[in-house]
Structures are given as structure tokens and as C-alpha cells.
Amino acid sequence: MSGPSFFQTHMGHRFVEGTVPQLVRELQRLNSNLERLVATAELLAGQKQSSGAEPVARTPGDSEGR
């Protein structure tokens, strides 16, 4: 293929300089939110177990915890 490489084009430059860094920021934000969600869920699960509530038995195909 002749012509400039993708990163040398206007759209390629926008992708490399703008889109990719934004994707990385959003992935970092998503990871932070997931970590907070897991920590909260673990805290709530610990409170339920210490209050005497019995844990719900889960089957391998039960992805929603019912």
C-alpha cells in the first residue's frame, strides 16, 4: 500500500493523540469505579454475615446471585 501510514494522516493523528488517551482515561475511571463497587459489596456482604443472615447458595449458572 502506498501513501502515508495511518498515524501520519490527520485522522490517525487525532486517533493517536486524542482518542487513545481518552480511552485510557475512561478505562482507568471504570477500573476505579469497579474497585469501589467491589469494596462496597464486600463490606455489605461482611455486614450481612455478621448480622446472622445466612448466605445465599449460588449455582454455577446463576450469574445474578438469585
C-alpha positions as CSV (number, residue, x, y, z in Angstrom):
1,M,0.0,0.0,0.0
2,S,1.4,3.4,-0.9
3,G,0.9,6.7,0.8
4,P,1.3,7.8,4.4
5,S,0.9,5.4,7.4
6,F,-2.3,5.7,9.4
7,F,-0.6,7.7,12.2
8,Q,0.7,10.2,9.7
9,T,-2.8,11.1,8.4
10,H,-5.0,13.8,10.1
11,M,-7.4,11.1,11.3
12,G,-4.6,8.9,12.5
13,H,-3.0,11.8,14.4
14,R,-6.4,12.6,16.1
15,F,-6.8,8.9,17.0
16,V,-3.3,8.6,18.5
17,E,-3.3,12.0,20.2
18,G,-6.9,12.3,21.3
19,T,-8.9,9.1,21.1
20,V,-6.4,6.6,22.6
21,P,-5.6,8.8,25.6
22,Q,-9.3,9.4,26.3
23,L,-9.9,5.6,26.1
24,V,-7.1,5.1,28.6
25,R,-8.6,7.7,31.0
26,E,-12.1,6.1,30.7
27,L,-10.7,2.6,31.4
28,Q,-8.9,3.9,34.4
29,R,-12.1,5.6,35.6
30,L,-14.0,2.3,35.0
31,N,-11.4,0.4,36.9
32,S,-11.6,2.8,39.9
33,N,-15.4,2.6,39.9
34,L,-15.3,-1.2,39.8
35,E,-12.8,-1.3,42.7
36,R,-15.1,0.9,44.8
37,L,-18.1,-1.2,43.9
38,V,-16.3,-4.4,44.9
39,A,-15.1,-2.9,48.1
40,T,-18.7,-1.8,48.9
41,A,-20.1,-5.2,48.0
42,E,-17.5,-6.9,50.2
43,L,-18.4,-4.5,53.1
44,L,-22.1,-5.2,52.7
45,A,-21.5,-8.9,52.5
46,G,-19.5,-8.8,55.7
47,Q,-22.2,-6.9,57.5
48,K,-24.9,-9.4,56.4
49,Q,-22.8,-12.4,57.5
50,S,-22.0,-10.8,60.9
51,S,-25.7,-10.0,61.5
52,G,-26.5,-13.7,61.4
53,A,-28.1,-13.8,57.9
54,E,-27.4,-17.0,56.1
55,P,-25.5,-16.6,52.8
56,V,-27.5,-17.4,49.6
57,A,-26.3,-20.6,47.9
58,R,-25.3,-20.0,44.3
59,T,-25.3,-22.4,41.5
60,P,-22.6,-22.2,38.8
61,G,-25.0,-21.0,36.1
62,D,-26.5,-18.3,38.4
63,S,-24.9,-15.1,37.3
64,E,-27.2,-12.8,39.1
65,G,-26.9,-14.3,42.6
66,R,-30.5,-15.4,42.9
